C-alpha cells in the first residue's frame, strides 16, 4: 500500500485538523518557469477566521509547505570516468 503521509489531503488535515466542520477551497496555480513545480493554495474558512497555506509539489510526488530545492547543473566526473 502506498504511503500517503505527504498527500495533499493528509497535509491539509495535519495543518488544519480534521475534527471540525470547515469550508475548504483549493486553488490550482499553474507551473511557472521560476518554480518549475506545481503548487496549490488551500484556503480554510472557520467561523472565527480564514487561513491560507500554499503547498508545493515535490519531485517525489509529495506535498510540502516549502518549495522544492533548485536543481542545478553539476559536473559528474566520477560517472563519466566509469
mmCIF file as gemmi writes it, N, C-alpha and C atoms, coordinates in Angstrom:
data_model
loop_
_atom_site.group_PDB
_atom_site.id
_atom_site.type_symbol
_atom_site.label_atom_id
_atom_site.label_alt_id
_atom_site.label_comp_id
_atom_site.label_asym_id
_atom_site.label_entity_id
_atom_site.label_seq_id
_atom_site.pdbx_PDB_ins_code
_atom_site.Cartn_x
_atom_site.Cartn_y
_atom_site.Cartn_z
_atom_site.occupancy
_atom_site.B_iso_or_equiv
_atom_site.pdbx_formal_charge
_atom_site.auth_seq_id
_atom_site.auth_asym_id
_atom_site.pdbx_PDB_model_num
ATOM 1 N N . UNK Axp A 1 ? 0.838 -1.183 0 1 0 ? 1 A 1
ATOM 2 C CA . UNK Axp A 1 ? 0 0 0 1 0 ? 1 A 1
ATOM 3 C C . UNK Axp A 1 ? 0.881 1.244 0 1 0 ? 1 A 1
ATOM 4 N N . UNK Axp A 2 ? 0.52 2.204 -0.809 1 0 ? 2 A 1
ATOM 5 C CA . UNK Axp A 2 ? 1.311 3.427 -0.943 1 0 ? 2 A 1
ATOM 6 C C . UNK Axp A 2 ? 1.203 4.282 0.319 1 0 ? 2 A 1
ATOM 7 N N . UNK Axp A 3 ? 2.323 4.802 0.748 1 0 ? 3 A 1
ATOM 8 C CA . UNK Axp A 3 ? 2.346 5.691 1.911 1 0 ? 3 A 1
ATOM 9 C C . UNK Axp A 3 ? 1.834 7.062 1.488 1 0 ? 3 A 1
ATOM 10 N N . UNK Axp A 4 ? 0.728 7.497 2.086 1 0 ? 4 A 1
ATOM 11 C CA . UNK Axp A 4 ? 0.143 8.788 1.702 1 0 ? 4 A 1
ATOM 12 C C . UNK Axp A 4 ? 0.375 9.852 2.767 1 0 ? 4 A 1
ATOM 13 N N . UNK Axp A 5 ? 1.453 9.708 3.533 1 0 ? 5 A 1
ATOM 14 C CA . UNK Axp A 5 ? 1.769 10.663 4.591 1 0 ? 5 A 1
ATOM 15 C C . UNK Axp A 5 ? 1.87 12.079 4.055 1 0 ? 5 A 1
ATOM 16 N N . UNK Axp A 6 ? 2.388 12.221 2.852 1 0 ? 6 A 1
ATOM 17 C CA . UNK Axp A 6 ? 2.594 13.551 2.292 1 0 ? 6 A 1
ATOM 18 C C . UNK Axp A 6 ? 1.625 13.866 1.152 1 0 ? 6 A 1
ATOM 19 N N . UNK Axp A 7 ? 0.479 13.179 1.127 1 0 ? 7 A 1
ATOM 20 C CA . UNK Axp A 7 ? -0.546 13.527 0.144 1 0 ? 7 A 1
ATOM 21 C C . UNK Axp A 7 ? -1.132 14.883 0.526 1 0 ? 7 A 1
ATOM 22 N N . UNK Axp A 8 ? -1.736 15.542 -0.426 1 0 ? 8 A 1
ATOM 23 C CA . UNK Axp A 8 ? -2.302 16.865 -0.149 1 0 ? 8 A 1
ATOM 24 C C . UNK Axp A 8 ? -3.385 16.769 0.92 1 0 ? 8 A 1
ATOM 25 N N . UNK Axp A 9 ? -4.212 15.738 0.864 1 0 ? 9 A 1
ATOM 26 C CA . UNK Axp A 9 ? -5.271 15.563 1.864 1 0 ? 9 A 1
ATOM 27 C C . UNK Axp A 9 ? -4.685 15.428 3.275 1 0 ? 9 A 1
ATOM 28 N N . UNK Axp A 10 ? -3.661 14.596 3.422 1 0 ? 10 A 1
ATOM 29 C CA . UNK Axp A 10 ? -3.039 14.4 4.746 1 0 ? 10 A 1
ATOM 30 C C . UNK Axp A 10 ? -2.382 15.682 5.251 1 0 ? 10 A 1
ATOM 31 N N . UNK Axp A 11 ? -1.751 16.415 4.341 1 0 ? 11 A 1
ATOM 32 C CA . UNK Axp A 11 ? -1.112 17.665 4.749 1 0 ? 11 A 1
ATOM 33 C C . UNK Axp A 11 ? -2.149 18.693 5.2 1 0 ? 11 A 1
ATOM 34 N N . UNK Axp A 12 ? -3.285 18.77 4.507 1 0 ? 12 A 1
ATOM 35 C CA . UNK Axp A 12 ? -4.348 19.692 4.919 1 0 ? 12 A 1
ATOM 36 C C . UNK Axp A 12 ? -4.885 19.283 6.284 1 0 ? 12 A 1
ATOM 37 N N . UNK Axp A 13 ? -5.091 17.979 6.502 1 0 ? 13 A 1
ATOM 38 C CA . UNK Axp A 13 ? -5.555 17.504 7.809 1 0 ? 13 A 1
ATOM 39 C C . UNK Axp A 13 ? -4.534 17.81 8.895 1 0 ? 13 A 1
ATOM 40 N N . UNK Axp A 14 ? -3.26 17.66 8.571 1 0 ? 14 A 1
ATOM 41 C CA . UNK Axp A 14 ? -2.2 17.927 9.55 1 0 ? 14 A 1
ATOM 42 C C . UNK Axp A 14 ? -2.197 19.395 9.967 1 0 ? 14 A 1
ATOM 43 N N . UNK Axp A 15 ? -2.294 20.292 8.998 1 0 ? 15 A 1
ATOM 44 C CA . UNK Axp A 15 ? -2.177 21.722 9.29 1 0 ? 15 A 1
ATOM 45 C C . UNK Axp A 15 ? -3.465 22.336 9.826 1 0 ? 15 A 1
ATOM 46 N N . UNK Axp A 16 ? -4.613 21.852 9.377 1 0 ? 16 A 1
ATOM 47 C CA . UNK Axp A 16 ? -5.881 22.472 9.761 1 0 ? 16 A 1
ATOM 48 C C . UNK Axp A 16 ? -6.725 21.607 10.683 1 0 ? 16 A 1
ATOM 49 N N . UNK Axp A 17 ? -6.398 20.338 10.83 1 0 ? 17 A 1
ATOM 50 C CA . UNK Axp A 17 ? -7.2 19.44 11.65 1 0 ? 17 A 1
ATOM 51 C C . UNK Axp A 17 ? -8.34 18.847 10.845 1 0 ? 17 A 1
ATOM 52 N N . UNK Axp A 18 ? -8.858 17.73 11.318 1 0 ? 18 A 1
ATOM 53 C CA . UNK Axp A 18 ? -9.935 17.068 10.581 1 0 ? 18 A 1
ATOM 54 C C . UNK Axp A 18 ? -11.193 16.886 11.421 1 0 ? 18 A 1
ATOM 55 N N . UNK Axp A 19 ? -11.191 17.383 12.654 1 0 ? 19 A 1
ATOM 56 C CA . UNK Axp A 19 ? -12.324 17.135 13.537 1 0 ? 19 A 1
ATOM 57 C C . UNK Axp A 19 ? -13.42 18.194 13.446 1 0 ? 19 A 1
ATOM 58 N N . UNK Axp A 20 ? -13.082 19.405 13.028 1 0 ? 20 A 1
ATOM 59 C CA . UNK Axp A 20 ? -14.06 20.485 12.993 1 0 ? 20 A 1
ATOM 60 C C . UNK Axp A 20 ? -14.69 20.603 11.607 1 0 ? 20 A 1
ATOM 61 N N . UNK Axp A 21 ? -15.972 20.944 11.567 1 0 ? 21 A 1
ATOM 62 C CA . UNK Axp A 21 ? -16.575 21.21 10.255 1 0 ? 21 A 1
ATOM 63 C C . UNK Axp A 21 ? -16.054 22.54 9.71 1 0 ? 21 A 1
ATOM 64 N N . UNK Axp A 22 ? -15.384 22.478 8.579 1 0 ? 22 A 1
ATOM 65 C CA . UNK Axp A 22 ? -14.79 23.683 7.996 1 0 ? 22 A 1
ATOM 66 C C . UNK Axp A 22 ? -15.068 23.711 6.504 1 0 ? 22 A 1
ATOM 67 N N . UNK Axp A 23 ? -14.884 24.863 5.908 1 0 ? 23 A 1
ATOM 68 C CA . UNK Axp A 23 ? -15.022 25.028 4.467 1 0 ? 23 A 1
ATOM 69 C C . UNK Axp A 23 ? -13.624 25.109 3.865 1 0 ? 23 A 1
ATOM 70 N N . UNK Axp A 24 ? -13.341 24.26 2.87 1 0 ? 24 A 1
ATOM 71 C CA . UNK Axp A 24 ? -12.014 24.215 2.249 1 0 ? 24 A 1
ATOM 72 C C . UNK Axp A 24 ? -12.136 24.552 0.77 1 0 ? 24 A 1
ATOM 73 N N . UNK Axp A 25 ? -11.263 25.441 0.306 1 0 ? 25 A 1
ATOM 74 C CA . UNK Axp A 25 ? -11.211 25.823 -1.101 1 0 ? 25 A 1
ATOM 75 C C . UNK Axp A 25 ? -9.781 25.629 -1.584 1 0 ? 25 A 1
ATOM 76 N N . UNK Axp A 26 ? -9.594 24.809 -2.613 1 0 ? 26 A 1
ATOM 77 C CA . UNK Axp A 26 ? -8.263 24.543 -3.157 1 0 ? 26 A 1
ATOM 78 C C . UNK Axp A 26 ? -8.166 25.195 -4.525 1 0 ? 26 A 1
ATOM 79 N N . UNK Axp A 27 ? -7.156 26.048 -4.695 1 0 ? 27 A 1
ATOM 80 C CA . UNK Axp A 27 ? -6.923 26.729 -5.966 1 0 ? 27 A 1
ATOM 81 C C . UNK Axp A 27 ? -5.645 26.196 -6.589 1 0 ? 27 A 1
ATOM 82 N N . UNK Axp A 28 ? -5.748 25.741 -7.827 1 0 ? 28 A 1
ATOM 83 C CA . UNK Axp A 28 ? -4.561 25.252 -8.53 1 0 ? 28 A 1
ATOM 84 C C . UNK Axp A 28 ? -3.863 26.435 -9.171 1 0 ? 28 A 1
ATOM 85 N N . UNK Axp A 29 ? -2.575 26.524 -8.933 1 0 ? 29 A 1
ATOM 86 C CA . UNK Axp A 29 ? -1.774 27.594 -9.516 1 0 ? 29 A 1
ATOM 87 C C . UNK Axp A 29 ? -0.884 26.951 -10.57 1 0 ? 29 A 1
ATOM 88 N N . UNK Axp A 30 ? -0.889 27.444 -11.804 1 0 ? 30 A 1
ATOM 89 C CA . UNK Axp A 30 ? -0.092 26.805 -12.854 1 0 ? 30 A 1
ATOM 90 C C . UNK Axp A 30 ? 1.407 26.9 -12.587 1 0 ? 30 A 1
ATOM 91 N N . UNK Axp A 31 ? 2.117 25.959 -13.166 1 0 ? 31 A 1
ATOM 92 C CA . UNK Axp A 31 ? 3.577 25.965 -13.036 1 0 ? 31 A 1
ATOM 93 C C . UNK Axp A 31 ? 4.153 27.203 -13.69 1 0 ? 31 A 1
ATOM 94 N N . UNK Axp A 32 ? 5.236 27.676 -13.124 1 0 ? 32 A 1
ATOM 95 C CA . UNK Axp A 32 ? 5.935 28.81 -13.709 1 0 ? 32 A 1
ATOM 96 C C . UNK Axp A 32 ? 7.351 28.38 -14.037 1 0 ? 32 A 1
ATOM 97 N N . UNK Axp A 33 ? 8.001 29.127 -14.869 1 0 ? 33 A 1
ATOM 98 C CA . UNK Axp A 33 ? 9.39 28.809 -15.206 1 0 ? 33 A 1
ATOM 99 C C . UNK Axp A 33 ? 10.285 28.926 -13.986 1 0 ? 33 A 1
ATOM 100 N N . UNK Axp A 34 ? 9.997 29.87 -13.107 1 0 ? 34 A 1
ATOM 101 C CA . UNK Axp A 34 ? 10.828 30.049 -11.918 1 0 ? 34 A 1
ATOM 102 C C . UNK Axp A 34 ? 10.623 28.904 -10.935 1 0 ? 34 A 1
ATOM 103 N N . UNK Axp A 35 ? 9.373 28.501 -10.723 1 0 ? 35 A 1
ATOM 104 C CA . UNK Axp A 35 ? 9.087 27.467 -9.73 1 0 ? 35 A 1
ATOM 105 C C . UNK Axp A 35 ? 9.369 26.073 -10.277 1 0 ? 35 A 1
ATOM 106 N N . UNK Axp A 36 ? 9.02 25.826 -11.535 1 0 ? 36 A 1
ATOM 107 C CA . UNK Axp A 36 ? 9.203 24.532 -12.192 1 0 ? 36 A 1
ATOM 108 C C . UNK Axp A 36 ? 8.483 23.388 -11.488 1 0 ? 36 A 1
ATOM 109 N N . UNK Axp A 37 ? 7.608 23.69 -10.589 1 0 ? 37 A 1
ATOM 110 C CA . UNK Axp A 37 ? 6.792 22.662 -9.948 1 0 ? 37 A 1
ATOM 111 C C . UNK Axp A 37 ? 5.432 23.263 -9.649 1 0 ? 37 A 1
ATOM 112 N N . UNK Axp A 38 ? 4.456 22.406 -9.502 1 0 ? 38 A 1
ATOM 113 C CA . UNK Axp A 38 ? 3.12 22.911 -9.225 1 0 ? 38 A 1
ATOM 114 C C . UNK Axp A 38 ? 2.944 23.247 -7.757 1 0 ? 38 A 1
ATOM 115 N N . UNK Axp A 39 ? 1.988 24.098 -7.505 1 0 ? 39 A 1
ATOM 116 C CA . UNK Axp A 39 ? 1.629 24.363 -6.122 1 0 ? 39 A 1
ATOM 117 C C . UNK Axp A 39 ? 0.174 24.74 -6.045 1 0 ? 39 A 1
ATOM 118 N N . UNK Axp A 40 ? -0.402 24.548 -4.855 1 0 ? 40 A 1
ATOM 119 C CA . UNK Axp A 40 ? -1.817 24.825 -4.653 1 0 ? 40 A 1
ATOM 120 C C . UNK Axp A 40 ? -1.993 25.68 -3.417 1 0 ? 40 A 1
ATOM 121 N N . UNK Axp A 41 ? -2.925 26.586 -3.515 1 0 ? 41 A 1
ATOM 122 C CA . UNK Axp A 41 ? -3.288 27.433 -2.388 1 0 ? 41 A 1
ATOM 123 C C . UNK Axp A 41 ? -4.537 26.823 -1.752 1 0 ? 41 A 1
ATOM 124 N N . UNK Axp A 42 ? -4.448 26.505 -0.472 1 0 ? 42 A 1
ATOM 125 C CA . UNK Axp A 42 ? -5.575 25.928 0.253 1 0 ? 42 A 1
ATOM 126 C C . UNK Axp A 42 ? -6.089 26.976 1.228 1 0 ? 42 A 1
ATOM 127 N N . UNK Axp A 43 ? -7.358 27.334 1.057 1 0 ? 43 A 1
ATOM 128 C CA . UNK Axp A 43 ? -7.995 28.325 1.93 1 0 ? 43 A 1
ATOM 129 C C . UNK Axp A 43 ? -9.021 27.601 2.786 1 0 ? 43 A 1
ATOM 130 N N . UNK Axp A 44 ? -8.896 27.759 4.092 1 0 ? 44 A 1
ATOM 131 C CA . UNK Axp A 44 ? -9.807 27.119 5.029 1 0 ? 44 A 1
ATOM 132 C C . UNK Axp A 44 ? -10.553 28.196 5.789 1 0 ? 44 A 1
ATOM 133 N N . UNK Axp A 45 ? -11.871 28.128 5.737 1 0 ? 45 A 1
ATOM 134 C CA . UNK Axp A 45 ? -12.704 29.104 6.442 1 0 ? 45 A 1
ATOM 135 C C . UNK Axp A 45 ? -13.358 28.431 7.636 1 0 ? 45 A 1
ATOM 136 N N . UNK Axp A 46 ? -13.137 29.016 8.801 1 0 ? 46 A 1
ATOM 137 C CA . UNK Axp A 46 ? -13.778 28.577 10.029 1 0 ? 46 A 1
ATOM 138 C C . UNK Axp A 46 ? -14.661 29.72 10.505 1 0 ? 46 A 1
ATOM 139 N N . UNK Axp A 47 ? -15.562 29.459 11.432 1 0 ? 47 A 1
ATOM 140 C CA . UNK Axp A 47 ? -16.45 30.538 11.884 1 0 ? 47 A 1
ATOM 141 C C . UNK Axp A 47 ? -15.711 31.778 12.387 1 0 ? 47 A 1
ATOM 142 N N . UNK Axp A 48 ? -14.559 31.601 12.996 1 0 ? 48 A 1
ATOM 143 C CA . UNK Axp A 48 ? -13.857 32.741 13.591 1 0 ? 48 A 1
ATOM 144 C C . UNK Axp A 48 ? -12.859 33.416 12.657 1 0 ? 48 A 1
ATOM 145 N N . UNK Axp A 49 ? -12.289 32.675 11.69 1 0 ? 49 A 1
ATOM 146 C CA . UNK Axp A 49 ? -11.257 33.256 10.819 1 0 ? 49 A 1
ATOM 147 C C . UNK Axp A 49 ? -11.018 32.403 9.587 1 0 ? 49 A 1
ATOM 148 N N . UNK Axp A 50 ? -10.183 32.934 8.685 1 0 ? 50 A 1
ATOM 149 C CA . UNK Axp A 50 ? -9.811 32.238 7.453 1 0 ? 50 A 1
ATOM 150 C C . UNK Axp A 50 ? -8.292 32.12 7.384 1 0 ? 50 A 1
ATOM 151 N N . UNK Axp A 51 ? -7.804 30.946 6.953 1 0 ? 51 A 1
ATOM 152 C CA . UNK Axp A 51 ? -6.373 30.696 6.804 1 0 ? 51 A 1
ATOM 153 C C . UNK Axp A 51 ? -6.08 30.303 5.369 1 0 ? 51 A 1
ATOM 154 N N . UNK Axp A 52 ? -4.87 30.616 4.909 1 0 ? 52 A 1
ATOM 155 C CA . UNK Axp A 52 ? -4.393 30.161 3.603 1 0 ? 52 A 1
ATOM 156 C C . UNK Axp A 52 ? -2.981 29.612 3.762 1 0 ? 52 A 1
ATOM 157 N N . UNK Axp A 53 ? -2.739 28.471 3.163 1 0 ? 53 A 1
ATOM 158 C CA . UNK Axp A 53 ? -1.397 27.889 3.122 1 0 ? 53 A 1
ATOM 159 C C . UNK Axp A 53 ? -1.145 27.456 1.687 1 0 ? 53 A 1
ATOM 160 N N . UNK Axp A 54 ? 0.063 27.685 1.214 1 0 ? 54 A 1
ATOM 161 C CA . UNK Axp A 54 ? 0.455 27.235 -0.123 1 0 ? 54 A 1
ATOM 162 C C . UNK Axp A 54 ? 1.248 25.943 0.033 1 0 ? 54 A 1
ATOM 163 N N . UNK Axp A 55 ? 0.831 24.906 -0.685 1 0 ? 55 A 1
ATOM 164 C CA . UNK Axp A 55 ? 1.51 23.618 -0.679 1 0 ? 55 A 1
ATOM 165 C C . UNK Axp A 55 ? 2.228 23.443 -2.011 1 0 ? 55 A 1
ATOM 166 N N . UNK Axp A 56 ? 3.489 23.008 -1.937 1 0 ? 56 A 1
ATOM 167 C CA . UNK Axp A 56 ? 4.33 22.839 -3.123 1 0 ? 56 A 1
ATOM 168 C C . UNK Axp A 56 ? 4.483 21.355 -3.442 1 0 ? 56 A 1
ATOM 169 N N . UNK Axp A 57 ? 4.435 21.021 -4.721 1 0 ? 57 A 1
ATOM 170 C CA . UNK Axp A 57 ? 4.617 19.648 -5.182 1 0 ? 57 A 1
ATOM 171 C C . UNK Axp A 57 ? 6.106 19.385 -5.354 1 0 ? 57 A 1
ATOM 172 N N . UNK Axp A 58 ? 6.586 18.285 -4.776 1 0 ? 58 A 1
ATOM 173 C CA . UNK Axp A 58 ? 7.999 17.922 -4.858 1 0 ? 58 A 1
ATOM 174 C C . UNK Axp A 58 ? 8.199 16.796 -5.869 1 0 ? 58 A 1
ATOM 175 N N . UNK Axp A 59 ? 9.446 16.544 -6.222 1 0 ? 59 A 1
ATOM 176 C CA . UNK Axp A 59 ? 9.781 15.54 -7.226 1 0 ? 59 A 1
ATOM 177 C C . UNK Axp A 59 ? 9.344 14.134 -6.865 1 0 ? 59 A 1
ATOM 178 N N . UNK Axp A 60 ? 9.228 13.828 -5.566 1 0 ? 60 A 1
ATOM 179 C CA . UNK Axp A 60 ? 8.791 12.501 -5.136 1 0 ? 60 A 1
ATOM 180 C C . UNK Axp A 60 ? 7.271 12.404 -5.012 1 0 ? 60 A 1
ATOM 181 N N . UNK Axp A 61 ? 6.56 13.362 -5.601 1 0 ? 61 A 1
ATOM 182 C CA . UNK Axp A 61 ? 5.092 13.431 -5.63 1 0 ? 61 A 1
ATOM 183 C C . UNK Axp A 61 ? 4.474 13.81 -4.288 1 0 ? 61 A 1
ATOM 184 N N . UNK Axp A 62 ? 5.278 14.265 -3.345 1 0 ? 62 A 1
ATOM 185 C CA . UNK Axp A 62 ? 4.748 14.683 -2.045 1 0 ? 62 A 1
ATOM 186 C C . UNK Axp A 62 ? 4.38 16.165 -2.082 1 0 ? 62 A 1
ATOM 187 N N . UNK Axp A 63 ? 3.551 16.588 -1.134 1 0 ? 63 A 1
ATOM 188 C CA . UNK Axp A 63 ? 3.149 17.986 -0.991 1 0 ? 63 A 1
ATOM 189 C C . UNK Axp A 63 ? 3.721 18.5 0.313 1 0 ? 63 A 1
ATOM 190 N N . UNK Axp A 64 ? 4.399 19.635 0.263 1 0 ? 64 A 1
ATOM 191 C CA . UNK Axp A 64 ? 5.018 20.234 1.449 1 0 ? 64 A 1
ATOM 192 C C . UNK Axp A 64 ? 4.709 21.722 1.487 1 0 ? 64 A 1
ATOM 193 N N . UNK Axp A 65 ? 4.957 22.347 2.636 1 0 ? 65 A 1
ATOM 194 C CA . UNK Axp A 65 ? 4.704 23.786 2.772 1 0 ? 65 A 1
ATOM 195 C C . UNK Axp A 65 ? 5.92 24.615 2.375 1 0 ? 65 A 1
ATOM 196 N N . UNK Axp A 66 ? 6.991 23.971 1.967 1 0 ? 66 A 1
ATOM 197 C CA . UNK Axp A 66 ? 8.17 24.69 1.488 1 0 ? 66 A 1
ATOM 198 C C . UNK Axp A 66 ? 8.446 24.262 0.047 1 0 ? 66 A 1
ATOM 199 N N . UNK Axp A 67 ? 9.015 25.156 -0.751 1 0 ? 67 A 1
ATOM 200 C CA . UNK Axp A 67 ? 9.26 24.82 -2.163 1 0 ? 67 A 1
ATOM 201 C C . UNK Axp A 67 ? 10.372 23.789 -2.311 1 0 ? 67 A 1
ATOM 202 N N . UNK Axp A 68 ? 10.337 23.016 -3.392 1 0 ? 68 A 1
ATOM 203 C CA . UNK Axp A 68 ? 11.409 22.049 -3.625 1 0 ? 68 A 1
ATOM 204 C C . UNK Axp A 68 ? 12.722 22.757 -3.912 1 0 ? 68 A 1
ATOM 205 N N . UNK Axp A 69 ? 13.812 22.053 -3.662 1 0 ? 69 A 1
ATOM 206 C CA . UNK Axp A 69 ? 15.127 22.614 -3.927 1 0 ? 69 A 1
ATOM 207 C C . UNK Axp A 69 ? 15.34 22.85 -5.41 1 0 ? 69 A 1
ATOM 208 N N . UNK Axp A 70 ? 16.21 23.754 -5.714 1 0 ? 70 A 1
ATOM 209 C CA . UNK Axp A 70 ? 16.516 24.081 -7.102 1 0 ? 70 A 1
ATOM 210 C C . UNK Axp A 70 ? 17.518 23.065 -7.634 1 0 ? 70 A 1
ATOM 211 N N . UNK Axp A 71 ? 17.202 22.49 -8.782 1 0 ? 71 A 1
ATOM 212 C CA . UNK Axp A 71 ? 18.139 21.571 -9.419 1 0 ? 71 A 1
ATOM 213 C C . UNK Axp A 71 ? 19.128 22.378 -10.235 1 0 ? 71 A 1
ATOM 214 N N . UNK Axp A 72 ? 20.383 22.227 -9.892 1 0 ? 72 A 1
ATOM 215 C CA . UNK Axp A 72 ? 21.433 22.962 -10.597 1 0 ? 72 A 1
ATOM 216 C C . UNK Axp A 72 ? 22.274 21.986 -11.402 1 0 ? 72 A 1
ATOM 217 N N . UNK Axp A 73 ? 22.828 22.435 -12.494 1 0 ? 73 A 1
ATOM 218 C CA . UNK Axp A 73 ? 23.701 21.55 -13.271 1 0 ? 73 A 1
ATOM 219 C C . UNK Axp A 73 ? 24.951 21.198 -12.472 1 0 ? 73 A 1
ATOM 220 N N . UNK Axp A 74 ? 25.39 19.956 -12.62 1 0 ? 74 A 1
ATOM 221 C CA . UNK Axp A 74 ? 26.588 19.512 -11.914 1 0 ? 74 A 1
ATOM 222 C C . UNK Axp A 74 ? 27.551 18.869 -12.902 1 0 ? 74 A 1
ATOM 223 N N . UNK Axp A 75 ? 28.789 18.821 -12.503 1 0 ? 75 A 1
ATOM 224 C CA . UNK Axp A 75 ? 29.809 18.115 -13.269 1 0 ? 75 A 1
ATOM 225 C C . UNK Axp A 75 ? 30.002 16.77 -12.6 1 0 ? 75 A 1
ATOM 226 N N . UNK Axp A 76 ? 29.537 15.725 -13.209 1 0 ? 76 A 1
ATOM 227 C CA . UNK Axp A 76 ? 29.615 14.4 -12.619 1 0 ? 76 A 1
ATOM 228 C C . UNK Axp A 76 ? 30.807 13.658 -13.221 1 0 ? 76 A 1
ATOM 229 N N . UNK Axp A 77 ? 31.989 13.965 -12.724 1 0 ? 77 A 1
ATOM 230 C CA . UNK Axp A 77 ? 33.225 13.411 -13.268 1 0 ? 77 A 1
ATOM 231 C C . UNK Axp A 77 ? 33.33 11.917 -12.986 1 0 ? 77 A 1
ATOM 232 N N . UNK Axp A 78 ? 32.893 11.47 -11.806 1 0 ? 78 A 1
ATOM 233 C CA . UNK Axp A 78 ? 33.027 10.057 -11.448 1 0 ? 78 A 1
ATOM 234 C C . UNK Axp A 78 ? 32.177 9.16 -12.346 1 0 ? 78 A 1
ATOM 235 N N . UNK Axp A 79 ? 30.986 9.567 -12.686 1 0 ? 79 A 1
ATOM 236 C CA . UNK Axp A 79 ? 30.118 8.747 -13.537 1 0 ? 79 A 1
ATOM 237 C C . UNK Axp A 79 ? 30.686 8.637 -14.95 1 0 ? 79 A 1
ATOM 238 N N . UNK Axp A 80 ? 31.318 9.664 -15.423 1 0 ? 80 A 1
ATOM 239 C CA . UNK Axp A 80 ? 31.877 9.638 -16.775 1 0 ? 80 A 1
ATOM 240 C C . UNK Axp A 80 ? 33.172 8.828 -16.844 1 0 ? 80 A 1
ATOM 241 N N . UNK Axp A 81 ? 33.89 8.73 -15.736 1 0 ? 81 A 1
ATOM 242 C CA . UNK Axp A 81 ? 35.153 8.001 -15.727 1 0 ? 81 A 1
ATOM 243 C C . UNK Axp A 81 ? 34.92 6.493 -15.728 1 0 ? 81 A 1
ATOM 244 N N . UNK Axp A 82 ? 33.768 6.05 -15.262 1 0 ? 82 A 1
ATOM 245 C CA . UNK Axp A 82 ? 33.499 4.612 -15.136 1 0 ? 82 A 1
ATOM 246 C C . UNK Axp A 82 ? 33.21 3.937 -16.446 1 0 ? 82 A 1
